[in-house]
């Protein structure tokens, strides 16, 4: 496989906005059995449309906070603009439920999609994953799990300001960047999520340390200029390209880490990326 061209783009594309369908969204909460507790999936779709691609979305919050309510803007955006059946995953949070609860919850949500999405208008043969912050890592972790276990097929992933490196050795300079998150805050999140030191090298928790990146789905990485995490995310993009994974990375100027989650140009870029990959899957 070749890298998606251009593999690196550090400015927004400037292409025309993707138009939304004006059909009202249906929003439904579903409870499923998670790894350590029941979790909530919030489903978004346009009216009674069927055969929609499915997008699993994971909220941010540093593995310790956040909720599906926080993910509402991005979930609605994808449901309206792709359009898609968006499954926003209310995964378990640390420190009450440390690793591997959250990634196992993500996998159970994906298995639910395989068996139940059709009843809600979804096409389980076209599945994408996306997330912001810790949710970006969980989306990527699900891609690892799906590849390794071979039970879920994922067409593409979009990672927004993902947390990828528990060692925190590849962070940007928070003062120079004017970052809205700090190394200290990131370290506290990882301590809660990965309480055992050995977990911080696990490939599902530290993808930057993984030497097995081949076979991951096509990837879009969106980063923010005013974010200490953009350095490690762009390093990860380089590693994916070296492994032969179709990869695009876009850095957005004058945008903070928190704002990136709901940044319309970044969401628009992800819509185009998923449309391209879902179309490619349809023509295989």
N, C-alpha and C positions, 0 to 999 in steps of 0.2 A: 504493500500500500504506500501511496505517496502522501505527503503532507498537503492539506488543503491549501490552495494558493490564493492570496499570499499567506504563508504560515504565520507571519507576524504583521500586525497592523496596530500601531499604538495611537491611532486617532480614529474617531468615529467615521463610519463609511460615508455619511452624508446622503444616503439614498432616501427615497421618498418613504414616508411613514406607511406602515401596513395598515390598511383600512379594517376596521372592526365590523363584524356583522351586528346589526342593531337588535337582533332577537334577544329577548330577555333571558337571563340565566336562571336555571333551576339549581338550587343549592340543597344538598342532602348530606346529613351526617350519618355515618355508619360505624358501628362498634365492631371491632374484630379482636381476636385473641393475639396479644403481642408476646414478646419473649418473656417478660416478667410480670406483665399486667395487661389488662385490656387497653387498647388504644383507639383513638377516633380518627377516622378518615373523613375528610370533608370533600364532597364531590361537587364539581361545577360543570354544567354543560348547557348548551343553548337549546331550549325548548325540548322537542322530542327527536332531535337529530340522532341518527344512528351511524354506525361504522366510523365513529370519530377516532382519530389517534388518541392515545392515552399519555398523559404527562404526569408522572409522580413528582410532586414538589415538596421540598423540605425547607422549613423556616430556619432562620438564623437564631442567634442567642448564645453562642459560645458553649453549646452542649448543656448549659445549665439553666437557661431560661428561654423565653420566646414561646410562641403558640401558633396554632393554625389561624387564629384571629390576626396575628401579626402578618401572616402570609396572604391575607385576603386580597390586597391590591394586585400583587403579582399573579395570583391564581386566577382572578377575574380577567386580568389582561390576557393571559394565555388562552383561557376558555373562549374569550371573545375574538381574539385576533388570529389564532391558528386556523380555525377553531379546534378545540380538543376537549375530551373529557379529562379534566384536571382533578387529580387525586392528591389533596394536600394532607400530609401525614403528620399526625400528632404523636410523634415518637416520645419514648421515655427519656427523662432528663436526669442528668447527674446533679448532685452526688448521690441521690437516693438510688438511681439506677445507672451505675457506671458502665463503661465498655465491657461486654459487647451488646448491651441491651438495645441501644439506638440502632446500630446497623442490622441487628437481627429483626427489630421491628420493621425496618425498611424492607428487608427481604420478605417478611410475612405480608407486608402491604403489596409487594410485587406479585407474590403468589396469589393473593386475593384478586388482583387485576387479571391474572391468567384465567381464573375460573369464574369470576363474577362481573367483570367489566362489561361484557356484552349485554347484561340485563339493564345496564345504565347507558347504553348507546355507544360503548367503547369497542375498539378493534384491538384485541390483545396481540395482534401481529405487528402493530406499530406502536411501540412503547419508547418514550423518552424519559429522562430524569433530569431534574434541575434543582438548584438550591443556592442559598446565600449563606456565607459565613460558615458556621458548623454544618448547616444544611448542604453547602457545597461539598464539604468533605463526605457527608453521608450519601449524597447522590453518587459521588465517585466511588465510595466504598461499596454501594450496591452494584455498581458496574463491575467491580472486582469480584464480588460474591457471585453475581450472575454468570460471569465468565468461568469461574472456578467450579461452581456446582452444576452449571449447564442446564438449569431448569427454567431460566427466564431469558428471553432475547431482548436486548436493549439496542435500539437503533442509534441513539445519540444522547449526549449529556451536555448540559450547559451549567457551568460553575461560576457563580458571581462572588468575587472576593473570598474564595474558599480558604479555610484554615487547613493547612496540609502538612505542617512540620512541627511536631511537639518539641523538637530540640530548640526551636526558636533561633536557629543560627543563621537564618537567611532573611531576617527582617530588615526593612528599610529604617532609615533614621527618622524617628517619630517627630523630632523637633524641626528638622529641615523640611519634612513633608507636610507638617501641620496636621498630622494624623489625628483622627478622632478616637482611635483606640491605641493602647500602649502595650509594650512588651509585658509589663507587669499584669495587665488585665488578661492577656492571652495566656500567660503562665498559670494564673489562678484557674482559668477555665480548664486547661489541660490537667492540672492537678486533681480537679474534681472528676473529670471524665476518665482519666487514666491513672488511678491511684497506685497501681503497681508499676515500678520503673520498667519492667520487661515489656509492658504493653506499649510503651512509647516507641518501640521499634517494630511493632507488628505492622505489616504492609497495609492492613485495613485501617490503621490509625495514623500511619506515617507514610503515605504514598511516595513522598520524595525520597524515601530510603529504599523503595522497592526496585529490584532489578528485573521484575517481570511485568512490564507494561504492555507488551505486545498482546493484541487481541481485545483491547479495550475499545469501546465504541467511539465513533467520531465525536470530537470534543470541541466545544466553544468555551473559552475562559475569558470572562470579562473582569477587568480590574479597574480600580480607582486610583487616580494620581495621589490623592491625599489619604493614603492608606498604607500602613507599614507592611501589610500582607501582599502588596502587589509584586514585591520582589520574588517571594517564594512561589507565587502563582505563575509568574512568567517563567521562572526556572522549571517548574513542572511542565509547562507547555513545551519548552525546549526538549525535555526528556521524553515526552510523548512523541514528538516529531522524530526524535532519534530512534524510537522504538517502532516507527512505521505507522503510528496512529494518525489518522486524518485530524488535523488540529488547526484551530483559528484562535488567536488571542487579540483582544482589543482593550486598550487602556483609555479610560475616559478622563480628560483633564478637568481640574477644578471640581471634582466629585469626591465626597467622603465615603468611607467604608459603609456607614449606615445608609447613606442616601443611595448607594449603588443598588440596593435590593429592589427599589421601586423606580429606578431611573429609566424613563421611557425610551431613550435611545438604546440602552442596553437590552431592554426587553424586546424592542423592535428587532434588534440584531439577532436575538435568540429565536424569535418567531421565524425570521428568514432562514436561519440555520436549521431549525427543526423541519420546516417545510421542505427544504432541499433534501434532508436525510429521509424523511418519510416518503417523498416522491421517489427517491432512489430505491427504497425498500419495495415500493409498489411495482417497480419495473424490473425486479429481479426475475 
